[in-house]
Amino acid sequence: MEDYKLGAMETKFAELMWAREPISSGALVKLCEKELTWKKSTTYTMLRRLCDRGIFQNKDGTVTSLMSKQEFAALQSEKFIAETFDGSLPQFLAAFTLRKRLSEKEIGELQRLIDTNRGDS
C-alpha cells in the first residue's frame, strides 16, 4: 500500500496543515490559494485524498491531523526499511554508514536509544 508515500505537492500541502492545525477548511483554501496558487477545487481534492489515507480529517469544517508529522515520518521509515532491507534496521544502518561516517554525537545518540530500548538506563 502506498499510503505512506506523498508526492511533492502532497508533502507541501501536508506541511502547511501540520504547521497550522487546527485550521478551518475556508482558511485552508485561502492559504493554498496564496502559498500554492491552487483553486478551491484543487485544495478540496487534495484534502480528500489525504483524509482518505487517514493522515488528516475534515470534521465540521475544521481540518486536523490524525497522524502527527513525526508519526508519519516514523511510518515512512518503517515501510522503507521493510521494503528495502527486509525490515532489518542493522542492514539499513550498515548501508547508510557505507557513504556517511557517523559523528561522535550521532553514535552517542544511537547508543542512548539502544540503552533506552534495552532498559539499561
C-alpha positions as MATLAB code, in Angstrom:
seq = 'MEDYKLGAMETKFAELMWAREPISSGALVKLCEKELTWKKSTTYTMLRRLCDRGIFQNKDGTVTSLMSKQEFAALQSEKFIAETFDGSLPQFLAAFTLRKRLSEKEIGELQRLIDTNRGDS';
ca = [
       0.000    0.000    0.000;
       1.344    3.420   -0.954;
      -0.478    5.369    1.791;
       2.783    6.353    3.442;
       4.252    7.982    0.345;
       3.414   11.559   -0.548;
       4.159   13.314   -3.797;
       5.883   16.704   -3.814;
       2.656   18.730   -3.793;
       1.006   16.445   -1.248;
       4.025   16.961    1.002;
       3.849   20.771    0.687;
       0.125   20.644    1.410;
       0.564   18.369    4.430;
       3.335   20.619    5.771;
       1.010   23.643    5.567;
      -1.685   21.808    7.504;
       0.643   20.366   10.146;
       2.097   23.830   10.764;
      -1.309   25.482   11.172;
      -3.709   22.884   12.513;
      -6.414   23.105   13.582;
      -7.395   25.158   10.557;
     -10.811   25.835    9.091;
     -11.320   24.452    5.607;
     -12.108   28.005    4.411;
      -8.826   29.336    5.799;
      -7.043   26.368    4.231;
      -8.494   27.236    0.813;
      -7.240   30.834    1.176;
      -3.829   29.647    2.382;
      -3.420   27.245   -0.538;
      -4.507   29.920   -2.992;
      -1.796   32.215   -1.606;
       1.004   29.681   -0.995;
       0.415   27.137   -3.768;
      -1.731   29.130   -6.258;
      -4.398   26.433   -6.044;
      -8.080   26.803   -6.819;
     -10.642   25.822   -4.185;
     -11.419   22.568   -6.022;
      -7.745   21.560   -6.058;
      -7.441   22.155   -2.315;
     -10.532   20.080   -1.546;
      -9.431   17.278   -3.880;
      -6.030   17.109   -2.196;
      -7.582   17.338    1.263;
      -9.981   14.487    0.474;
      -7.044   12.403   -0.783;
      -5.076   12.847    2.461;
      -8.206   12.310    4.579;
      -8.950    9.057    2.709;
      -5.421    7.917    3.562;
      -6.019    8.513    7.276;
      -3.479   11.321    7.698;
      -5.936   14.215    8.204;
      -9.613   14.682    8.917;
     -12.067   17.413    7.965;
     -14.762   17.410   10.633;
     -17.386   20.144   10.788;
     -15.234   22.375    8.577;
     -12.110   22.061   10.736;
      -9.048   20.239    9.468;
      -6.845   18.398   11.972;
      -4.294   15.636   11.676;
      -4.988   12.048   12.602;
      -1.251   11.403   12.460;
       1.437   13.862   13.569;
       4.273   14.781   11.245;
       6.596   12.689   13.446;
       4.260    9.683   13.389;
       4.006    9.922    9.615;
       7.805   10.122    9.284;
       8.131    7.056   11.533;
       5.659    5.151    9.335;
       7.579    6.154    6.204;
      10.829    4.968    7.776;
       9.358    1.646    8.880;
       7.904    0.948    5.429;
      11.133    1.944    3.668;
      13.230   -0.355    5.855;
      10.692   -3.173    5.483;
      10.663   -2.883    1.685;
      14.338   -2.151    1.079;
      16.153   -4.033    3.857;
      13.708   -6.856    4.701;
      12.831   -4.976    7.887;
      16.398   -5.082    9.200;
      17.462   -1.865   10.928;
      21.072   -3.138   11.261;
      21.187   -3.723    7.461;
      19.859   -0.200    6.900;
      22.472    1.331    9.236;
      25.239   -0.711    7.602;
      24.188    0.594    4.169;
      23.804    4.141    5.496;
      27.281    4.194    7.012;
      28.930    2.957    3.806;
      28.727    6.501    2.425;
      28.364    8.617    5.549;
      30.567    8.293    8.580;
      28.670    8.751   11.841;
      29.803   11.600   14.077;
      30.600   11.003   17.745;
      27.390   12.873   18.589;
      25.322   10.591   16.328;
      26.966    7.493   17.795;
      26.178    8.756   21.306;
      22.544    9.430   20.367;
      22.217    5.956   18.840;
      23.804    4.382   21.923;
      21.340    6.221   24.192;
      18.488    4.987   22.010;
      19.778    1.421   22.235;
      20.216    1.681   26.024;
      16.706    3.119   26.447;
      15.160    0.340   24.366;
      17.213   -2.283   26.172;
      16.173   -0.856   29.517;
      19.745   -0.262   30.755;
      19.330    3.437   31.558;
];
